[in-house]
Amino acid sequence: MATLQLAPTAELLGQSQRGEGVDFDFAMNFSYAPARALNFLAPTIFGTPADGSYFTQGAYFEDAVYIGLIPLISAFAAVFAWLRRRKAALPVYRTVPFWLIIVVIGFIFALGANTPIFPFFYRNIPTFDMFQAPVRWHLWTVFGLSVLAGIGASAWGRDFRTRRWAKRTLVGSLGALILLLVGQPFLGIGNEPLGILSRGLISVPLFITAAALLTLTQPGGGSPRYGRWVIAVLVVIAVDLGIASWGLNPTISAETLWSNTVAYERGLSPRTFRAFVDRREEERVKFDCLFRFDDYRTDFNRCAIKLVWLPNANIYIHTPLINNFDPLLVAHFSQFYQLVGDGIPVDVADAANIAMQYYSDGAFPLYVTNAAQARFVESACWHSTQPDMEAALVDLDISPSQIHILGDAGCPETILRQTM
């Protein structure tokens, strides 16, 4: 079934701008720093962009590995239970080694440039040199841990030894929680990152305390209270994950988008033109205004007018956009886009049916054209070198209706064109 996606992806890869691979620094971008493993215990230990307190480099969601503290404990319980019962394990425990291997491989690959393993794969294994962000291998880590957590739920015991350790854990976690709460006014004085780190750590003793209490109050499987206890466990986990993700998915109303769209304010009908956003403005709007890595509290009233001119978001106003934000682009289109990334000449815009160009100074010069969506050209113009072809594409003295291709046939002196 996966072939339905893998086969066309392989074809696109071969014809894309990454067909010859990407450079090493790009491929190793977003390598998982070992210190970020603390996020397995506390999702906001380095702050959160939900409130603008994120104080480290990188993208928060790229590094997100938190599955909840109780599920994490349950995943480790599955491994320990398998080690103790491996000779007479229940059938479900026989899969523990497989999921543990998945977790380990995902974690090691996610480290990227921080170990010699991923660079070795980059240099020697096909396709590893075509993508960036090794941290995304944590999809394996998180999925494997989640499965192990489900398996480990059956290892949640209520015997004397388990309850004794639960009592000790309860005392220790309550003490740590009290110390962190009392120390909050002082820990951040003169050192803001330390204050953020200490606030992020509060969730660890808090939910360890909850896990200890649930262990001490766990009824027997045949008890009528067992169902309510299971619901309590699920509620605690849901609260934990809800707190971890609170504020990370800001929204904007459709009315705000429509009311702030320049195209509609100027009376342009949808689907009558294509727009183009120059490369510098696209980067600025995406990463300085709308999608900042350190703070998700975007002023949408100020940025909404810009949002609709980003690739994919233009569907909200039903307006075609020549830009494309897909990570894999056909190589020729990618080269053309880089060539005209700082503005398309008027004649080229005419050929591409572009009626609006959005520049970094915020201007919206309109080129209302009679260009059609399809046209005939008499012949192609062949260029012997790539630079010659690129120069022709933006040469205002050459008809934009010509098809420019690499080859040795030359260019005709005149081009007859007919628009339809």
C-alpha positions in Angstrom: 0.0 0.0 0.0 2.9 2.4 0.8 4.1 1.9 -2.8 1.2 4.1 -3.9 3.0 7.0 -2.3 6.6 5.9 -2.5 6.7 5.2 -6.3 5.5 8.7 -7.4 7.7 10.3 -4.6 10.7 8.5 -6.0 9.9 9.7 -9.5 9.5 13.3 -8.2 12.7 13.1 -6.2 14.7 12.2 -9.4 13.2 15.2 -11.2 13.3 17.6 -8.3 15.8 20.3 -7.2 17.1 17.6 -4.8 17.7 15.0 -7.5 21.5 15.4 -7.1 21.3 15.6 -3.3 21.6 18.5 -0.9 24.6 19.8 0.8 25.7 18.5 4.2 24.8 21.5 6.3 21.3 21.5 4.8 20.8 17.8 5.4 22.0 18.1 9.0 19.8 21.1 9.8 17.6 20.4 12.9 19.8 17.7 14.3 18.5 16.7 17.8 20.7 18.0 20.5 21.3 15.4 23.3 20.3 17.9 26.0 16.9 18.1 24.5 16.2 14.6 25.8 15.0 16.4 28.9 11.9 17.1 26.9 10.9 13.4 27.4 10.3 14.4 31.0 9.1 18.0 30.6 7.8 19.5 27.4 8.4 23.2 28.4 11.8 22.8 30.1 13.3 25.1 27.5 10.2 27.3 27.4 7.4 27.3 25.0 6.6 29.5 22.0 3.0 29.5 23.2 3.9 32.4 25.5 7.1 33.6 23.9 9.4 32.0 26.5 11.2 29.6 24.1 14.8 30.5 24.6 16.7 27.9 22.5 17.4 27.6 18.8 15.4 25.4 16.5 11.7 24.7 15.9 9.7 23.6 18.9 7.5 21.1 17.0 10.5 19.6 15.3 12.0 18.6 18.7 8.7 17.6 20.4 9.0 14.1 21.9 6.7 14.4 24.9 4.1 11.6 25.2 3.0 12.3 28.7 4.8 11.3 32.0 2.6 8.4 32.9 2.8 6.9 29.4 6.6 7.3 29.5 6.7 5.4 32.8 4.5 2.8 31.4 6.8 2.4 28.4 9.7 1.7 30.7 7.5 -0.6 32.7 6.9 -2.7 29.6 10.7 -3.1 29.0 11.4 -4.0 32.7 8.5 -6.5 32.7 9.8 -8.1 29.5 13.2 -8.5 31.1 11.7 -10.1 34.2 9.3 -12.4 32.3 11.1 -13.0 29.0 11.2 -16.7 29.5 7.5 -16.9 30.2 6.2 -13.7 28.8 2.7 -13.1 27.7 2.3 -12.9 23.9 2.1 -9.1 23.9 5.5 -8.9 25.6 7.2 -10.8 22.7 6.9 -7.6 20.6 8.7 -5.4 23.2 12.2 -6.0 21.7 11.0 -4.9 18.3 9.5 -1.7 19.6 12.5 -1.0 21.7 14.8 -1.3 18.6 12.5 1.1 16.8 12.8 3.6 19.6 16.6 3.3 19.8 17.1 3.6 16.0 14.8 6.6 15.8 16.6 8.3 18.7 20.1 7.7 17.2 19.1 8.8 13.7 17.4 11.9 15.2 20.7 13.0 16.7 21.9 13.7 13.1 25.3 15.5 13.1 25.8 14.9 16.8 27.0 11.3 16.1 29.0 9.9 13.2 26.2 7.5 12.3 23.8 9.8 10.3 26.7 11.5 8.4 27.9 8.1 7.4 24.4 7.3 6.0 24.3 10.7 4.3 27.5 9.9 2.4 26.9 6.2 1.7 23.1 5.3 1.7 20.9 6.6 -1.1 18.1 9.1 -0.2 19.7 10.1 3.1 21.3 13.0 1.2 17.9 14.3 -0.2 16.2 15.5 3.0 16.9 17.7 5.9 15.9 17.6 9.6 17.2 14.2 11.1 15.1 15.1 14.2 12.1 13.9 12.2 13.2 10.4 12.8 11.7 10.9 16.3 8.4 9.9 14.6 9.8 6.4 15.2 10.8 7.2 18.7 7.4 8.6 19.7 5.4 5.9 18.0 7.5 3.1 19.5 7.2 4.6 23.0 3.5 5.0 22.6 3.1 1.3 21.7 5.3 0.3 24.6 3.2 2.5 26.9 0.1 0.5 25.8 1.9 -2.7 26.5 3.2 -1.5 29.8 -0.2 -0.6 31.1 -0.8 -4.3 31.9 2.4 -4.2 34.1 0.9 -1.6 36.4 1.0 -3.7 39.6 -0.6 -3.3 43.0 1.5 -5.7 45.0 3.2 -4.9 48.3 6.6 -4.0 46.8 5.0 -1.7 44.2 2.9 0.1 46.8 5.9 0.6 49.0 7.9 2.2 46.2 4.9 4.3 45.3 4.7 5.7 48.9 8.4 6.6 48.8 8.0 8.2 45.4 5.0 10.2 46.6 6.9 11.7 49.5 9.9 12.5 47.3 7.9 14.1 44.5 5.7 16.1 46.9 8.9 17.5 48.4 10.4 18.4 45.1 7.1 20.0 44.0 7.0 22.1 47.1 10.6 23.2 46.7 10.1 24.2 43.1 6.9 26.2 43.9 8.5 28.0 46.9 11.7 28.8 44.9 9.9 30.2 41.8 10.1 33.9 42.9 13.9 33.5 43.4 15.1 31.1 40.7 14.6 33.5 37.8 16.2 36.6 39.4 19.1 37.7 37.1 18.8 34.5 35.0 15.7 34.3 33.0 16.5 30.9 31.3 16.9 29.4 34.8 13.5 30.7 35.8 11.9 29.2 32.6 13.7 25.9 33.2 12.5 25.7 36.8 8.9 26.4 35.8 9.1 23.8 33.1 10.3 21.2 35.7 7.2 21.7 37.9 5.2 19.3 35.8 7.6 16.4 36.5 7.0 16.1 40.3 3.4 17.1 39.8 2.5 14.2 37.5 4.8 11.7 39.3 2.8 12.5 42.4 -0.4 11.8 40.4 1.1 8.5 39.2 2.0 7.5 42.7 -1.5 8.3 44.0 -3.1 6.4 41.2 -0.8 3.4 42.0 -1.8 3.5 45.7 -5.5 3.8 44.9 -5.6 1.1 42.2 -8.4 -1.4 42.9 -8.3 -5.0 41.8 -9.3 -5.8 38.3 -12.6 -7.4 39.4 -13.6 -4.4 41.6 -16.6 -2.2 40.5 -14.3 0.8 41.1 -11.7 -0.4 38.6 -13.6 1.2 35.6 -13.6 4.6 37.4 -9.9 4.2 38.2 -9.1 3.7 34.5 -11.1 6.8 33.6 -9.1 8.7 36.3 -5.9 7.6 34.7 -7.0 8.7 31.2 -8.1 12.1 32.6 -4.7 12.7 34.2 -2.9 11.8 31.0 -5.3 14.0 29.0 -4.7 16.9 31.4 -0.9 16.4 31.1 -0.9 16.4 27.3 -3.4 19.3 27.2 -1.2 21.5 29.4 1.8 20.5 27.3 0.1 21.6 24.1 -1.8 24.6 25.4 -1.5 27.6 23.2 0.5 25.9 20.5 -2.2 26.0 17.8 -3.3 29.6 17.4 -6.3 30.2 15.1 -7.7 33.0 13.1 -11.3 33.6 11.9 -12.2 33.3 8.3 -13.8 36.8 8.5 -10.5 38.3 9.4 -8.9 36.8 6.3 -11.6 38.0 3.9 -11.9 41.5 5.4 -8.2 42.1 5.2 -7.6 40.9 1.6 -6.4 43.6 -0.7 -7.6 41.8 -3.8 -11.2 42.0 -2.7 -10.9 45.5 -1.4 -9.8 46.5 -4.9 -12.7 44.8 -6.4 -10.8 42.0 -8.2 -12.9 38.9 -8.8 -11.5 35.6 -7.7 -9.8 33.3 -10.3 -9.2 36.2 -12.8 -5.5 36.4 -12.2 -2.4 34.8 -10.7 -0.3 36.5 -8.1 3.4 36.3 -7.3 5.2 37.1 -4.0 8.9 37.8 -4.2 11.3 35.5 -2.4 12.5 38.0 0.3 8.9 39.0 1.2 7.8 35.4 1.4 10.6 34.6 3.8 9.9 37.7 5.9 6.2 37.1 6.1 6.6 33.4 7.0 9.3 33.6 9.6 9.3 37.2 11.0 5.6 37.9 11.0 3.4 34.8 11.0 5.4 31.7 11.9 8.1 32.7 14.3 9.9 29.9 16.0 10.2 31.6 19.4 6.7 33.1 19.8 3.4 31.8 18.3 1.5 34.8 19.6 1.0 36.3 16.2 -0.8 39.6 15.7 -3.2 38.2 13.1 -4.9 41.5 12.6 -1.6 42.9 11.3 -0.4 39.8 9.5 -3.7 38.4 8.1 -3.4 40.6 5.0 -0.1 39.0 4.3 -1.1 35.4 5.2 -3.3 35.0 2.1 -0.3 35.7 -0.2 1.6 32.7 1.1 1.5 29.5 -0.9 -1.4 27.2 0.1 -3.1 30.0 2.1 -4.2 31.6 -1.1 -6.9 29.0 -1.4 -8.8 31.0 1.3 -9.4 33.7 -1.3 -9.7 31.4 -4.3 -6.8 33.1 -6.1 -4.1 31.2 -8.0 -0.5 31.8 -6.9 2.6 31.0 -8.9 4.7 30.5 -5.8 4.9 27.0 -4.3 6.0 26.1 -0.8 6.3 22.4 -1.4 9.7 21.0 -0.2 10.0 19.0 -3.5 9.7 21.0 -6.7 10.4 20.0 -10.3 14.0 21.2 -10.9 13.2 23.4 -13.8 10.5 25.2 -12.0 12.7 25.6 -8.9 15.4 27.1 -11.1 13.0 29.5 -12.7 11.6 30.5 -9.3 15.1 31.2 -8.0 15.8 33.2 -11.1 12.8 35.5 -10.8 12.5 35.3 -7.0 13.0 39.0 -6.5 10.4 40.1 -9.0 9.1 38.9 -12.4 9.5 41.2 -15.5 6.3 42.5 -16.9 6.5 40.6 -20.1 7.3 37.4 -18.3 4.4 38.1 -15.9 2.1 38.5 -19.0 3.1 35.1 -20.3 2.5 33.5 -16.9 -0.9 35.3 -16.5 0.4 37.1 -13.4 -1.7 40.2 -12.6 -0.3 41.0 -9.2 3.1 41.0 -7.7 3.7 41.5 -4.0 7.1 43.0 -3.2 9.0 43.3 0.1 8.1 47.0 0.5 4.4 46.0 0.7 3.5 47.4 -2.7 1.0 45.6 -4.9 1.7 46.8 -8.5 -1.1 45.4 -10.7 -0.5 44.1 -14.2 -3.9 43.5 -15.6 -3.3 41.5 -18.7 -5.2 39.8 -21.4 -3.0 36.7 -21.1 -4.8 33.5 -21.5 -4.4 30.3 -19.6 -3.2 28.5 -22.8 -1.5 29.7 -25.9 0.2 28.5 -29.1 3.8 29.3 -30.0 5.4 28.8 -33.4 8.6 27.2 -32.2 11.0 26.8 -29.3 14.2 28.7 -28.6 17.2 26.4 -27.9 20.1 27.5 -25.8 23.5 25.7 -25.6 24.1 26.5 -22.0 22.1 26.9 -18.8 23.2 30.6 -18.2 22.1 31.5 -21.8 18.7 30.0 -21.2 18.3 31.7 -17.8 19.3 35.1 -19.4 16.7 34.6 -22.1 13.9 34.0 -19.6 14.3 37.5 -18.1 15.4 39.3 -21.3 12.7 41.8 -22.1 13.7 41.9 -25.8 12.8 38.3 -26.2 9.2 37.3 -26.5 8.0 35.8 -23.3 5.8 33.4 -25.2 8.8 31.5 -26.5 9.7 28.1 -25.0 13.3 28.1 -23.9 15.0 24.7 -23.8 18.6 23.5 -23.6 19.8 22.3 -27.0 21.7 23.2 -30.2 18.9 24.1 -32.6 19.2 27.9 -32.0 16.5 30.5 -31.9 14.3 31.7 -34.8 14.5 35.4 -35.6 10.7 35.9 -35.3 8.1 34.1 -33.3 4.5 34.1 -34.4 2.1 33.6 -31.5 -1.6 33.2 -31.2 -3.4 33.7 -28.0 -6.5 31.7 -27.2 
